[in-house]
């Protein structure tokens, strides 16, 4: 039986929160996360909730693997 490959994209969307003394501190912490200096889980009182999920399958990309 032949094997086929295809492309797909998954997008997970979350809403999150953290504790900070000011908006400036919150933004600075998020810059550290973005730059890879710390992880989301390292943020003070970090928590999140799933807001959405989307799956896109490119049916035109199906090709037999040879």
CHARMM-style PDB file with segment names, atoms N, HN, CA, C and O in Angstrom:
ATOM      1  N   UNK     1       0.853  -1.168   0.000  1.00  0.00      PROA
ATOM      2  CA  UNK     1       0.000   0.000   0.000  1.00  0.00      PROA
ATOM      3  C   UNK     1       0.904   1.237   0.000  1.00  0.00      PROA
ATOM      4  O   UNK     1       1.813   1.325   0.825  1.00  0.00      PROA
ATOM      5  N   UNK     2       0.675   2.191  -0.903  1.00  0.00      PROA
ATOM      6  HN  UNK     2      -0.063   2.120  -1.574  1.00  0.00      PROA
ATOM      7  CA  UNK     2       1.508   3.390  -0.965  1.00  0.00      PROA
ATOM      8  C   UNK     2       1.299   4.302   0.244  1.00  0.00      PROA
ATOM      9  O   UNK     2       0.254   4.275   0.894  1.00  0.00      PROA
ATOM     10  N   UNK     3       2.314   5.102   0.522  1.00  0.00      PROA
ATOM     11  HN  UNK     3       3.163   5.124  -0.006  1.00  0.00      PROA
ATOM     12  CA  UNK     3       2.253   6.109   1.586  1.00  0.00      PROA
ATOM     13  C   UNK     3       2.162   7.478   0.941  1.00  0.00      PROA
ATOM     14  O   UNK     3       2.795   7.730  -0.084  1.00  0.00      PROA
ATOM     15  N   UNK     4       1.378   8.360   1.538  1.00  0.00      PROA
ATOM     16  HN  UNK     4       0.864   8.155   2.371  1.00  0.00      PROA
ATOM     17  CA  UNK     4       1.186   9.712   1.015  1.00  0.00      PROA
ATOM     18  C   UNK     4       1.531  10.732   2.091  1.00  0.00      PROA
ATOM     19  O   UNK     4       1.301  10.506   3.279  1.00  0.00      PROA
ATOM     20  N   UNK     5       2.084  11.852   1.657  1.00  0.00      PROA
ATOM     21  HN  UNK     5       2.271  12.036   0.692  1.00  0.00      PROA
ATOM     22  CA  UNK     5       2.385  12.944   2.578  1.00  0.00      PROA
ATOM     23  C   UNK     5       1.558  14.165   2.192  1.00  0.00      PROA
ATOM     24  O   UNK     5       1.101  14.288   1.056  1.00  0.00      PROA
ATOM     25  N   UNK     6       1.376  15.058   3.150  1.00  0.00      PROA
ATOM     26  HN  UNK     6       1.748  14.958   4.073  1.00  0.00      PROA
ATOM     27  CA  UNK     6       0.616  16.289   2.913  1.00  0.00      PROA
ATOM     28  C   UNK     6       1.022  17.319   3.957  1.00  0.00      PROA
ATOM     29  O   UNK     6       1.623  16.985   4.978  1.00  0.00      PROA
ATOM     30  N   UNK     7       0.688  18.564   3.689  1.00  0.00      PROA
ATOM     31  HN  UNK     7       0.199  18.835   2.859  1.00  0.00      PROA
ATOM     32  CA  UNK     7       0.967  19.667   4.607  1.00  0.00      PROA
ATOM     33  C   UNK     7      -0.289  20.028   5.382  1.00  0.00      PROA
ATOM     34  O   UNK     7      -1.403  19.957   4.864  1.00  0.00      PROA
ATOM     35  N   UNK     8      -0.083  20.421   6.652  1.00  0.00      PROA
ATOM     36  HN  UNK     8       0.822  20.479   7.073  1.00  0.00      PROA
ATOM     37  CA  UNK     8      -1.188  20.943   7.445  1.00  0.00      PROA
ATOM     38  C   UNK     8      -0.647  21.928   8.472  1.00  0.00      PROA
ATOM     39  O   UNK     8       0.522  21.867   8.853  1.00  0.00      PROA
ATOM     40  N   UNK     9      -1.505  22.829   8.913  1.00  0.00      PROA
ATOM     41  HN  UNK     9      -2.455  22.879   8.604  1.00  0.00      PROA
ATOM     42  CA  UNK     9      -1.169  23.831   9.928  1.00  0.00      PROA
ATOM     43  C   UNK     9      -2.128  23.690  11.096  1.00  0.00      PROA
ATOM     44  O   UNK     9      -3.331  23.508  10.907  1.00  0.00      PROA
ATOM     45  N   UNK    10      -1.591  23.775  12.296  1.00  0.00      PROA
ATOM     46  HN  UNK    10      -0.614  23.923  12.450  1.00  0.00      PROA
ATOM     47  CA  UNK    10      -2.399  23.801  13.505  1.00  0.00      PROA
ATOM     48  C   UNK    10      -2.128  25.120  14.223  1.00  0.00      PROA
ATOM     49  O   UNK    10      -0.976  25.532  14.363  1.00  0.00      PROA
ATOM     50  N   UNK    11      -3.175  25.766  14.668  1.00  0.00      PROA
ATOM     51  HN  UNK    11      -4.110  25.431  14.555  1.00  0.00      PROA
ATOM     52  CA  UNK    11      -3.031  26.999  15.424  1.00  0.00      PROA
ATOM     53  C   UNK    11      -3.801  26.871  16.727  1.00  0.00      PROA
ATOM     54  O   UNK    11      -5.011  26.643  16.730  1.00  0.00      PROA
ATOM     55  N   UNK    12      -3.089  27.022  17.823  1.00  0.00      PROA
ATOM     56  HN  UNK    12      -2.106  27.208  17.820  1.00  0.00      PROA
ATOM     57  CA  UNK    12      -3.702  27.036  19.147  1.00  0.00      PROA
ATOM     58  C   UNK    12      -3.676  28.470  19.650  1.00  0.00      PROA
ATOM     59  O   UNK    12      -2.646  29.136  19.549  1.00  0.00      PROA
ATOM     60  N   UNK    13      -4.774  28.955  20.184  1.00  0.00      PROA
ATOM     61  HN  UNK    13      -5.611  28.414  20.267  1.00  0.00      PROA
ATOM     62  CA  UNK    13      -4.853  30.312  20.703  1.00  0.00      PROA
ATOM     63  C   UNK    13      -5.182  30.246  22.191  1.00  0.00      PROA
ATOM     64  O   UNK    13      -6.080  29.521  22.618  1.00  0.00      PROA
ATOM     65  N   UNK    14      -4.431  31.023  22.963  1.00  0.00      PROA
ATOM     66  HN  UNK    14      -3.701  31.612  22.616  1.00  0.00      PROA
ATOM     67  CA  UNK    14      -4.621  31.034  24.411  1.00  0.00      PROA
ATOM     68  C   UNK    14      -4.781  32.458  24.917  1.00  0.00      PROA
ATOM     69  O   UNK    14      -4.300  33.409  24.300  1.00  0.00      PROA
ATOM     70  N   UNK    15      -5.453  32.592  26.031  1.00  0.00      PROA
ATOM     71  HN  UNK    15      -5.843  31.820  26.533  1.00  0.00      PROA
ATOM     72  CA  UNK    15      -5.487  33.839  26.779  1.00  0.00      PROA
ATOM     73  C   UNK    15      -4.769  33.542  28.084  1.00  0.00      PROA
ATOM     74  O   UNK    15      -5.062  32.540  28.737  1.00  0.00      PROA
ATOM     75  N   UNK    16      -3.828  34.404  28.475  1.00  0.00      PROA
ATOM     76  HN  UNK    16      -3.590  35.217  27.945  1.00  0.00      PROA
ATOM     77  CA  UNK    16      -3.001  34.137  29.650  1.00  0.00      PROA
ATOM     78  C   UNK    16      -2.946  35.364  30.547  1.00  0.00      PROA
ATOM     79  O   UNK    16      -3.299  36.473  30.146  1.00  0.00      PROA
ATOM     80  N   UNK    17      -2.489  35.127  31.784  1.00  0.00      PROA
ATOM     81  HN  UNK    17      -2.203  34.226  32.110  1.00  0.00      PROA
ATOM     82  CA  UNK    17      -2.339  36.227  32.726  1.00  0.00      PROA
ATOM     83  C   UNK    17      -1.148  35.959  33.627  1.00  0.00      PROA
ATOM     84  O   UNK    17      -0.684  34.826  33.759  1.00  0.00      PROA
ATOM     85  N   UNK    18      -0.661  37.033  34.248  1.00  0.00      PROA
ATOM     86  HN  UNK    18      -1.037  37.954  34.141  1.00  0.00      PROA
ATOM     87  CA  UNK    18       0.473  36.981  35.148  1.00  0.00      PROA
ATOM     88  C   UNK    18       0.361  38.122  36.142  1.00  0.00      PROA
ATOM     89  O   UNK    18      -0.382  39.078  35.921  1.00  0.00      PROA
ATOM     90  N   UNK    19       1.097  38.019  37.230  1.00  0.00      PROA
ATOM     91  HN  UNK    19       1.701  37.242  37.410  1.00  0.00      PROA
ATOM     92  CA  UNK    19       1.152  39.104  38.209  1.00  0.00      PROA
ATOM     93  C   UNK    19       2.369  39.965  37.930  1.00  0.00      PROA
ATOM     94  O   UNK    19       3.438  39.451  37.602  1.00  0.00      PROA
ATOM     95  N   UNK    20       2.207  41.294  38.060  1.00  0.00      PROA
ATOM     96  HN  UNK    20       1.338  41.712  38.326  1.00  0.00      PROA
ATOM     97  CA  UNK    20       3.315  42.243  37.914  1.00  0.00      PROA
ATOM     98  C   UNK    20       2.944  43.516  38.676  1.00  0.00      PROA
ATOM     99  O   UNK    20       1.767  43.802  38.896  1.00  0.00      PROA
ATOM    100  N   UNK    21       3.968  44.272  39.072  1.00  0.00      PROA
ATOM    101  HN  UNK    21       4.924  44.039  38.893  1.00  0.00      PROA
ATOM    102  CA  UNK    21       3.727  45.515  39.809  1.00  0.00      PROA
ATOM    103  C   UNK    21       3.219  46.641  38.912  1.00  0.00      PROA
ATOM    104  O   UNK    21       2.633  47.609  39.397  1.00  0.00      PROA
ATOM    105  N   UNK    22       3.446  46.512  37.590  1.00  0.00      PROA
ATOM    106  HN  UNK    22       3.922  45.725  37.196  1.00  0.00      PROA
ATOM    107  CA  UNK    22       3.010  47.556  36.663  1.00  0.00      PROA
ATOM    108  C   UNK    22       2.898  46.967  35.261  1.00  0.00      PROA
ATOM    109  O   UNK    22       3.370  45.861  34.997  1.00  0.00      PROA
ATOM    110  N   UNK    23       2.273  47.717  34.380  1.00  0.00      PROA
ATOM    111  HN  UNK    23       1.890  48.615  34.595  1.00  0.00      PROA
ATOM    112  CA  UNK    23       2.180  47.279  32.983  1.00  0.00      PROA
ATOM    113  C   UNK    23       3.572  47.201  32.375  1.00  0.00      PROA
ATOM    114  O   UNK    23       3.858  46.298  31.589  1.00  0.00      PROA
ATOM    115  N   UNK    24       4.439  48.143  32.734  1.00  0.00      PROA
ATOM    116  HN  UNK    24       4.206  48.876  33.373  1.00  0.00      PROA
ATOM    117  CA  UNK    24       5.801  48.138  32.212  1.00  0.00      PROA
ATOM    118  C   UNK    24       6.544  46.863  32.617  1.00  0.00      PROA
ATOM    119  O   UNK    24       7.255  46.272  31.804  1.00  0.00      PROA
ATOM    120  N   UNK    25       6.378  46.438  33.876  1.00  0.00      PROA
ATOM    121  HN  UNK    25       5.800  46.918  34.536  1.00  0.00      PROA
ATOM    122  CA  UNK    25       7.022  45.206  34.326  1.00  0.00      PROA
ATOM    123  C   UNK    25       6.449  43.995  33.583  1.00  0.00      PROA
ATOM    124  O   UNK    25       7.195  43.099  33.187  1.00  0.00      PROA
ATOM    125  N   UNK    26       5.134  43.968  33.397  1.00  0.00      PROA
ATOM    126  HN  UNK    26       4.528  44.696  33.718  1.00  0.00      PROA
ATOM    127  CA  UNK    26       4.502  42.864  32.668  1.00  0.00      PROA
ATOM    128  C   UNK    26       5.045  42.788  31.247  1.00  0.00      PROA
ATOM    129  O   UNK    26       5.373  41.706  30.760  1.00  0.00      PROA
ATOM    130  N   UNK    27       5.140  43.929  30.586  1.00  0.00      PROA
ATOM    131  HN  UNK    27       4.873  44.808  30.982  1.00  0.00      PROA
ATOM    132  CA  UNK    27       5.664  43.960  29.219  1.00  0.00      PROA
ATOM    133  C   UNK    27       7.119  43.516  29.177  1.00  0.00      PROA
ATOM    134  O   UNK    27       7.513  42.789  28.266  1.00  0.00      PROA
ATOM    135  N   UNK    28       7.932  43.944  30.158  1.00  0.00      PROA
ATOM    136  HN  UNK    28       7.611  44.535  30.898  1.00  0.00      PROA
ATOM    137  CA  UNK    28       9.345  43.556  30.206  1.00  0.00      PROA
ATOM    138  C   UNK    28       9.481  42.040  30.393  1.00  0.00      PROA
ATOM    139  O   UNK    28      10.348  41.412  29.786  1.00  0.00      PROA
ATOM    140  N   UNK    29       8.632  41.465  31.225  1.00  0.00      PROA
ATOM    141  HN  UNK    29       7.928  41.975  31.719  1.00  0.00      PROA
ATOM    142  CA  UNK    29       8.654  40.014  31.419  1.00  0.00      PROA
ATOM    143  C   UNK    29       8.291  39.292  30.133  1.00  0.00      PROA
ATOM    144  O   UNK    29       8.903  38.278  29.796  1.00  0.00      PROA
ATOM    145  N   UNK    30       7.301  39.805  29.412  1.00  0.00      PROA
ATOM    146  HN  UNK    30       6.805  40.629  29.686  1.00  0.00      PROA
ATOM    147  CA  UNK    30       6.905  39.162  28.153  1.00  0.00      PROA
ATOM    148  C   UNK    30       7.993  39.275  27.092  1.00  0.00      PROA
ATOM    149  O   UNK    30       8.139  38.378  26.261  1.00  0.00      PROA
ATOM    150  N   UNK    31       8.748  40.352  27.108  1.00  0.00      PROA
ATOM    151  HN  UNK    31       8.630  41.081  27.782  1.00  0.00      PROA
ATOM    152  CA  UNK    31       9.889  40.486  26.193  1.00  0.00      PROA
ATOM    153  C   UNK    31      10.920  39.404  26.510  1.00  0.00      PROA
ATOM    154  O   UNK    31      11.505  38.816  25.600  1.00  0.00      PROA
ATOM    155  N   UNK    32      11.142  39.140  27.797  1.00  0.00      PROA
ATOM    156  HN  UNK    32      10.667  39.617  28.536  1.00  0.00      PROA
ATOM    157  CA  UNK    32      12.081  38.081  28.184  1.00  0.00      PROA
ATOM    158  C   UNK    32      11.607  36.719  27.678  1.00  0.00      PROA
ATOM    159  O   UNK    32      12.419  35.906  27.237  1.00  0.00      PROA
ATOM    160  N   UNK    33      10.311  36.470  27.738  1.00  0.00      PROA
ATOM    161  HN  UNK    33       9.652  37.131  28.096  1.00  0.00      PROA
ATOM    162  CA  UNK    33       9.774  35.215  27.210  1.00  0.00      PROA
ATOM    163  C   UNK    33       9.989  35.165  25.703  1.00  0.00      PROA
ATOM    164  O   UNK    33      10.479  34.168  25.172  1.00  0.00      PROA
ATOM    165  N   UNK    34       9.625  36.232  25.026  1.00  0.00      PROA
ATOM    166  HN  UNK    34       9.228  37.041  25.458  1.00  0.00      PROA
ATOM    167  CA  UNK    34       9.774  36.287  23.564  1.00  0.00      PROA
ATOM    168  C   UNK    34      11.216  36.065  23.138  1.00  0.00      PROA
ATOM    169  O   UNK    34      11.477  35.411  22.128  1.00  0.00      PROA
ATOM    170  N   UNK    35      12.167  36.617  23.916  1.00  0.00      PROA
ATOM    171  HN  UNK    35      11.955  37.149  24.736  1.00  0.00      PROA
ATOM    172  CA  UNK    35      13.586  36.516  23.568  1.00  0.00      PROA
ATOM    173  C   UNK    35      14.232  35.222  24.060  1.00  0.00      PROA
ATOM    174  O   UNK    35      15.427  35.009  23.852  1.00  0.00      PROA
ATOM    175  N   UNK    36      13.451  34.359  24.709  1.00  0.00      PROA
ATOM    176  HN  UNK    36      12.481  34.533  24.878  1.00  0.00      PROA
ATOM    177  CA  UNK    36      13.964  33.071  25.144  1.00  0.00      PROA
ATOM    178  C   UNK    36      14.750  33.100  26.442  1.00  0.00      PROA
ATOM    179  O   UNK    36      15.391  32.110  26.795  1.00  0.00      PROA
ATOM    180  N   UNK    37      14.713  34.221  27.165  1.00  0.00      PROA
ATOM    181  HN  UNK    37      14.192  35.025  26.879  1.00  0.00      PROA
ATOM    182  CA  UNK    37      15.446  34.325  28.428  1.00  0.00      PROA
ATOM    183  C   UNK    37      14.745  33.556  29.554  1.00  0.00      PROA
ATOM    184  O   UNK    37      15.405  33.026  30.447  1.00  0.00      PROA
ATOM    185  N   UNK    38      13.406  33.495  29.511  1.00  0.00      PROA
ATOM    186  HN  UNK    38      12.870  33.925  28.785  1.00  0.00      PROA
ATOM    187  CA  UNK    38      12.630  32.736  30.488  1.00  0.00      PROA
ATOM    188  C   UNK    38      11.496  32.031  29.744  1.00  0.00      PROA
ATOM    189  O   UNK    38      11.212  32.341  28.587  1.00  0.00      PROA
ATOM    190  N   UNK    39      10.860  31.092  30.414  1.00  0.00      PROA
ATOM    191  HN  UNK    39      11.091  30.840  31.354  1.00  0.00      PROA
ATOM    192  CA  UNK    39       9.726  30.364  29.841  1.00  0.00      PROA
ATOM    193  C   UNK    39       8.419  30.939  30.389  1.00  0.00      PROA
ATOM    194  O   UNK    39       8.398  31.548  31.459  1.00  0.00      PROA
ATOM    195  N   UNK    40       7.342  30.742  29.650  1.00  0.00      PROA
ATOM    196  HN  UNK    40       7.359  30.248  28.781  1.00  0.00      PROA
ATOM    197  CA  UNK    40       6.033  31.213  30.118  1.00  0.00      PROA
ATOM    198  C   UNK    40       5.746  30.762  31.546  1.00  0.00      PROA
ATOM    199  O   UNK    40       5.238  31.530  32.363  1.00  0.00      PROA
ATOM    200  N   UNK    41       6.077  29.511  31.833  1.00  0.00      PROA
ATOM    201  HN  UNK    41       6.490  28.887  31.170  1.00  0.00      PROA
ATOM    202  CA  UNK    41       5.780  28.952  33.147  1.00  0.00      PROA
ATOM    203  C   UNK    41       6.566  29.637  34.263  1.00  0.00      PROA
ATOM    204  O   UNK    41       6.234  29.483  35.438  1.00  0.00      PROA
ATOM    205  N   UNK    42       7.617  30.400  33.900  1.00  0.00      PROA
ATOM    206  HN  UNK    42       7.887  30.524  32.945  1.00  0.00      PROA
ATOM    207  CA  UNK    42       8.428  31.119  34.892  1.00  0.00      PROA
ATOM    208  C   UNK    42       7.830  32.467  35.269  1.00  0.00      PROA
ATOM    209  O   UNK    42       8.299  33.104  36.213  1.00  0.00      PROA
ATOM    210  N   UNK    43       6.812  32.911  34.555  1.00  0.00      PROA
ATOM    211  HN  UNK    43       6.431  32.394  33.789  1.00  0.00      PROA
ATOM    212  CA  UNK    43       6.184  34.193  34.876  1.00  0.00      PROA
ATOM    213  C   UNK    43       5.461  34.099  36.224  1.00  0.00      PROA
ATOM    214  O   UNK    43       4.897  33.056  36.556  1.00  0.00      PROA
ATOM    215  N   UNK    44       5.478  35.178  36.990  1.00  0.00      PROA
ATOM    216  HN  UNK    44       5.935  36.025  36.720  1.00  0.00      PROA
ATOM    217  CA  UNK    44       4.813  35.153  38.302  1.00  0.00      PROA
ATOM    218  C   UNK    44       3.316  34.882  38.178  1.00  0.00      PROA
ATOM    219  O   UNK    44       2.598  35.597  37.479  1.00  0.00      PROA
ATOM    220  N   UNK    45       2.863  33.846  38.862  1.00  0.00      PROA
ATOM    221  HN  UNK    45       3.446  33.265  39.430  1.00  0.00      PROA
ATOM    222  CA  UNK    45       1.440  33.464  38.886  1.00  0.00      PROA
ATOM    223  C   UNK    45       0.859  33.282  37.489  1.00  0.00      PROA
ATOM    224  O   UNK    45      -0.314  33.576  37.257  1.00  0.00      PROA
ATOM    225  N   UNK    46       1.680  32.795  36.561  1.00  0.00      PROA
ATOM    226  HN  UNK    46       2.633  32.556  36.750  1.00  0.00      PROA
ATOM    227  CA  UNK    46       1.224  32.571  35.182  1.00  0.00      PROA
ATOM    228  C   UNK    46       0.136  31.506  35.149  1.00  0.00      PROA
ATOM    229  O   UNK    46       0.213  30.486  35.835  1.00  0.00      PROA
ATOM    230  N   UNK    47      -0.865  31.769  34.342  1.00  0.00      PROA
ATOM    231  HN  UNK    47      -0.928  32.597  33.785  1.00  0.00      PROA
ATOM    232  CA  UNK    47      -1.892  30.772  34.045  1.00  0.00      PROA
ATOM    233  C   UNK    47      -2.487  31.126  32.692  1.00  0.00      PROA
ATOM    234  O   UNK    47      -2.331  32.249  32.212  1.00  0.00      PROA
ATOM    235  N   UNK    48      -3.163  30.177  32.086  1.00  0.00      PROA
ATOM    236  HN  UNK    48      -3.290  29.265  32.476  1.00  0.00      PROA
ATOM    237  CA  UNK    48      -3.760  30.428  30.772  1.00  0.00      PROA
ATOM    238  C   UNK    48      -4.960  29.530  30.582  1.00  0.00      PROA
ATOM    239  O   UNK    48      -5.171  28.561  31.311  1.00  0.00      PROA
ATOM    240  N   UNK    49      -5.739  29.886  29.574  1.00  0.00      PROA
ATOM    241  HN  UNK    49      -5.567  30.673  28.982  1.00  0.00      PROA
ATOM    242  CA  UNK    49      -6.880  29.072  29.192  1.00  0.00      PROA
ATOM    243  C   UNK    49      -6.921  28.996  27.676  1.00  0.00      PROA
ATOM    244  O   UNK    49      -6.571  29.951  26.982  1.00  0.00      PROA
ATOM    245  N   UNK    50      -7.348  27.860  27.178  1.00  0.00      PROA
ATOM    246  HN  UNK    50      -7.633  27.085  27.742  1.00  0.00      PROA
ATOM    247  CA  UNK    50      -7.460  27.638  25.741  1.00  0.00      PROA
ATOM    248  C   UNK    50      -8.600  28.483  25.203  1.00  0.00      PROA
ATOM    249  O   UNK    50      -9.719  28.438  25.714  1.00  0.00      PROA
ATOM    250  N   UNK    51      -8.302  29.255  24.162  1.00  0.00      PROA
ATOM    251  HN  UNK    51      -7.393  29.291  23.747  1.00  0.00      PROA
ATOM    252  CA  UNK    51      -9.321  30.130  23.579  1.00  0.00      PROA
ATOM    253  C   UNK    51      -9.813  29.629  22.223  1.00  0.00      PROA
ATOM    254  O   UNK    51     -10.926  29.946  21.803  1.00  0.00      PROA
ATOM    255  N   UNK    52      -8.978  28.845  21.544  1.00  0.00      PROA
ATOM    256  HN  UNK    52      -8.074  28.588  21.885  1.00  0.00      PROA
ATOM    257  CA  UNK    52      -9.406  28.381  20.228  1.00  0.00      PROA
ATOM    258  C   UNK    52      -8.398  27.460  19.577  1.00  0.00      PROA
ATOM    259  O   UNK    52      -7.236  27.397  19.979  1.00  0.00      PROA
ATOM    260  N   UNK    53      -8.858  26.748  18.570  1.00  0.00      PROA
ATOM    261  HN  UNK    53      -9.802  26.799  18.243  1.00  0.00      PROA
ATOM    262  CA  UNK    53      -8.032  25.811  17.817  1.00  0.00      PROA
ATOM    263  C   UNK    53      -8.488  25.837  16.369  1.00  0.00      PROA
ATOM    264  O   UNK    53      -9.684  25.886  16.079  1.00  0.00      PROA
ATOM    265  N   UNK    54      -7.512  25.804  15.460  1.00  0.00      PROA
ATOM    266  HN  UNK    54      -6.541  25.765  15.695  1.00  0.00      PROA
ATOM    267  CA  UNK    54      -7.833  25.778  14.035  1.00  0.00      PROA
ATOM    268  C   UNK    54      -6.912  24.783  13.348  1.00  0.00      PROA
ATOM    269  O   UNK    54      -5.709  24.763  13.608  1.00  0.00      PROA
ATOM    270  N   UNK    55      -7.471  23.962  12.475  1.00  0.00      PROA
ATOM    271  HN  UNK    55      -8.448  23.978  12.263  1.00  0.00      PROA
ATOM    272  CA  UNK    55      -6.708  22.992  11.699  1.00  0.00      PROA
ATOM    273  C   UNK    55      -6.965  23.252  10.223  1.00  0.00      PROA
ATOM    274  O   UNK    55      -8.110  23.240   9.770  1.00  0.00      PROA
ATOM    275  N   UNK    56      -5.893  23.486   9.478  1.00  0.00      PROA
ATOM    276  HN  UNK    56      -4.963  23.496   9.846  1.00  0.00      PROA
ATOM    277  CA  UNK    56      -5.991  23.690   8.035  1.00  0.00      PROA
ATOM    278  C   UNK    56      -5.206  22.578   7.347  1.00  0.00      PROA
ATOM    279  O   UNK    56      -4.007  22.427   7.581  1.00  0.00      PROA
ATOM    280  N   UNK    57      -5.870  21.807   6.507  1.00  0.00      PROA
ATOM    281  HN  UNK    57      -6.844  21.930   6.316  1.00  0.00      PROA
ATOM    282  CA  UNK    57      -5.228  20.722   5.757  1.00  0.00      PROA
ATOM    283  C   UNK    57      -5.195  21.113   4.290  1.00  0.00      PROA
ATOM    284  O   UNK    57      -6.226  21.418   3.690  1.00  0.00      PROA
ATOM    285  N   UNK    58      -3.995  21.100   3.719  1.00  0.00      PROA
ATOM    286  HN  UNK    58      -3.157  20.852   4.206  1.00  0.00      PROA
ATOM    287  CA  UNK    58      -3.815  21.448   2.310  1.00  0.00      PROA
ATOM    288  C   UNK    58      -4.014  20.180   1.485  1.00  0.00      PROA
ATOM    289  O   UNK    58      -3.068  19.425   1.260  1.00  0.00      PROA
ATOM    290  N   UNK    59      -5.236  19.952   1.040  1.00  0.00      PROA
ATOM    291  HN  UNK    59      -6.005  20.566   1.223  1.00  0.00      PROA
ATOM    292  CA  UNK    59      -5.538  18.740   0.274  1.00  0.00      PROA
ATOM    293  C   UNK    59      -4.874  18.752  -1.097  1.00  0.00      PROA
ATOM    294  O   UNK    59      -4.764  17.706  -1.735  1.00  0.00      PROA
ATOM    295  N   UNK    60      -4.426  19.926  -1.563  1.00  0.00      PROA
ATOM    296  HN  UNK    60      -4.515  20.776  -1.044  1.00  0.00      PROA
ATOM    297  CA  UNK    60      -3.742  19.980  -2.856  1.00  0.00      PROA
ATOM    298  C   UNK    60      -2.287  19.572  -2.760  1.00  0.00      PROA
ATOM    299  O   UNK    60      -1.620  19.432  -3.784  1.00  0.00      PROA
ATOM    300  N   UNK    61      -1.776  19.376  -1.544  1.00  0.00      PROA
ATOM    301  HN  UNK    61      -2.319  19.489  -0.712  1.00  0.00      PROA
ATOM    302  CA  UNK    61      -0.370  19.023  -1.364  1.00  0.00      PROA
ATOM    303  C   UNK    61      -0.120  17.518  -1.293  1.00  0.00      PROA
ATOM    304  O   UNK    61       1.024  17.095  -1.133  1.00  0.00      PROA
ATOM    305  N   UNK    62      -1.155  16.713  -1.407  1.00  0.00      PROA
ATOM    306  HN  UNK    62      -2.085  17.057  -1.537  1.00  0.00      PROA
ATOM    307  CA  UNK    62      -1.008  15.263  -1.260  1.00  0.00      PROA
ATOM    308  C   UNK    62      -0.125  14.719  -2.386  1.00  0.00      PROA
ATOM    309  O   UNK    62      -0.385  14.922  -3.572  1.00  0.00      PROA
ATOM    310  N   UNK    63       0.939  14.013  -1.956  1.00  0.00      PROA
ATOM    311  HN  UNK    63       1.150  13.848  -0.992  1.00  0.00      PROA
ATOM    312  CA  UNK    63       1.866  13.396  -2.914  1.00  0.00      PROA
ATOM    313  C   UNK    63       2.285  12.032  -2.407  1.00  0.00      PROA
ATOM    314  O   UNK    63       2.438  11.827  -1.203  1.00  0.00      PROA
ATOM    315  N   UNK    64       2.466  11.121  -3.309  1.00  0.00      PROA
ATOM    316  HN  UNK    64       2.341  11.287  -4.287  1.00  0.00      PROA
ATOM    317  CA  UNK    64       2.919   9.792  -2.932  1.00  0.00      PROA
ATOM    318  C   UNK    64       4.401   9.881  -2.560  1.00  0.00      PROA
ATOM    319  O   UNK    64       5.188  10.539  -3.239  1.00  0.00      PROA
ATOM    320  N   UNK    65       4.762   9.206  -1.470  1.00  0.00      PROA
ATOM    321  HN  UNK    65       4.122   8.671  -0.918  1.00  0.00      PROA
ATOM    322  CA  UNK    65       6.157   9.128  -1.043  1.00  0.00      PROA
ATOM    323  C   UNK    65       6.808   7.990  -1.803  1.00  0.00      PROA
ATOM    324  O   UNK    65       6.328   6.858  -1.752  1.00  0.00      PROA
ATOM    325  N   UNK    66       7.878   8.269  -2.498  1.00  0.00      PROA
ATOM    326  HN  UNK    66       8.267   9.189  -2.539  1.00  0.00      PROA
ATOM    327  CA  UNK    66       8.539   7.234  -3.323  1.00  0.00      PROA
ATOM    328  C   UNK    66       9.789   6.737  -2.660  1.00  0.00      PROA
ATOM    329  OT1 UNK    66      10.473   5.870  -3.204  1.00  0.00      PROA
TER     330      UNK     66
END
